[in-house]
Amino acid sequence: MAEVELQKVTKMFGALQVIHGVDLTISSGEFVVFVGPSGSGKSTLLRMVSGLETVSDGDVLIDGEDMTFAEPSERGIAMVFQSYALYPHMNVYNNMAFNLRLSRYSKAEAKKLVHDAARILRIEDLLDRSPAELSGGQRQRVAIGRAIVRKPKVFLFDEPLSNLDAALRVQMRLEIERLHRELDATMIYVTHDQVEAMTMADRIVVLDKGSIQQVGTPMELYKRPKNLFVAGFIGSPKMNFFDAKVSSDGSENVHLVANSKTTFKLPNLRLNANDDLTVGVRPEEISVYTSIAEVPDTHIAMTARVDAVERLGNINYGYFNVGAEELVIAQIMGHTDLDHGQQIVFGVPKAELHVFDSAGQSLTAG
Amino acid sequence: MSKKRKGSFSVSRFAVYSMLGFGLIFYGVPLLWLFVAGTRSQVSLFSDPVFTIGTWAQAKETWHDLTSYNDFQILNWAKNSVIYSLGGVSLSLATAIPAGYALAVTEFPGRKSILVLTLIAMITPSQAIVLPIFLELLALGLNNTYLGLILATGFFPFGIYLSYVFFSSSLPKGVMDSARVDGCNRFQLFIHIALPLAKPVIALVAFFSFLANWSNYFLAFVLLSSEKLFNLPLGLTALINSSGALENQAANDIPIRMPEAIQAAIVVVAPVLVVFLMAQRYVRTGMLAGAEKG
């Protein structure tokens, strides 16, 4: 258990800056997920915490100690890799005991520690096998076992589940969460999968282009995304966006760019005349109505043509064409009679709108 | 349509098999003849059809003549060859594998120039450097010694290059990272992780080094003048030249004639075949290294 602190951490690859002055404090025992698209710098940031990547500028503190220039083995960390990275020439036991052997533990001690870890991960009967004889899920268990054997202060996971199939991924996700509860250790977890981030994290760090976009609990990020990137990245299916424009008379009236007849008021936001805005709404907030008259005053009414309906049984996704390039996605629970080509009316609740200025910063997140 | 495909298929098949057949015959027949001819007498070699098989007794008699001649000198040469080869292979492995590893996984100033130099050294024919090596060993007083020739053949840039290619393409990066997190320093990384994974390239370098050492003629010819220190290729030449076995001259009383010379050639060739058969599994995987992601 240890706190991890990044202070103005920067990484350059030659002249290319891939991490831009990241400041972040991860408290002891916290499960933090770095999430972002590929190339966002999340893995690089993790590798800088691990010491596998050098830090170009700034400091890395683990448990209050400056570890910026420490070797990976001196940092009290353990890491689980996407490729499992088991030693192919050692059996499972030796894979797990390798670190203990290097740190000169006695044979008996090492044996006890390995067996303890193997019990926690339920891989005791695999100890004699070679990595080549294991399935993907078993390999990842061994890799996690190898990490917990040494009782590290901080666990680092670099996309550990990306190589597993969907069912196994869910199972291992629960396993890692269980491990976090049982070991009460600080864990940093990197993934590009926002579902993993949402389900596992105490706090999520959203990264894009080497900068932190937002840090917060999963629900904070979902409810109050600070900018367009976070709004679009967190949540599945993703948030619907509409281009909008503040009216020229300086009032709070706003109209959609795609359909200037759809006007509504956005009170209590600092709007200037002729400002370009983006308004966003989550698919589950959209309701479908049979006629405009039915849409309540609290909602913005829009007409659309149904482009497609995906029926997943308990849930349906409607894809609506409102004349803009992007289709609007609506989540409809239970049964629906909507069908391709149908003209419909849908309502967007004004209270649930996310409004972003022309720079992409949220005006509603506060 | 299917007929047409079948037709073109058999044409390409024919081309492939005729090429293979040509190769087999062109390169295989002399080798086959060598093994057959070793069992025949001098007279039979001239009078009987090409592929006549001789008798076991004849082969034994020839073998006895060959080995006992001049105080069993051919056995001494064989022993020398083994010493030179073991020494040369060990030295080239001890230098080429770590050198290739260092060039592949570490960054240091001058790395690129060393790689280029290695390539230049690799394509430089040994004839070109034989004089400086000779002078160097002369200065060190190592001419005409086992150590001299072993030191000279331990220089094996091709092995460094092979090892470099293997380590830069086939070493899984995640495994190396993982070992660093587990606490390996650079040396332990090489000993515990890289070396055990490098078996194929070790076998490959050892094989090529053995091949070069076992059949080393020119360097041995320049560096060794004492017949006692000769290796097999050098000895074979000396044997044939001194006995006149391959010259069609009037019979002398030296028991080394054509069948003996043929068996001597088998002694030189056979170990290479045996070593290849033993090493081929490793050698083949070594040659494929990097072709597929590990």
Interface residues (C-beta under 8 A of the other chain):
Chain A: S50 G51 L52 E71 P72 S73 I77 A78 M79 F81 Q82 S83 Y84 A85 L86 Y87 P88 H89 F98 N99 L102 S103 R146
Chain B: P172 G174 V175 D177 S178 A179 R180 V181 D182 G183 C184 N185 Q188 H192 I193 P196 L197 G294
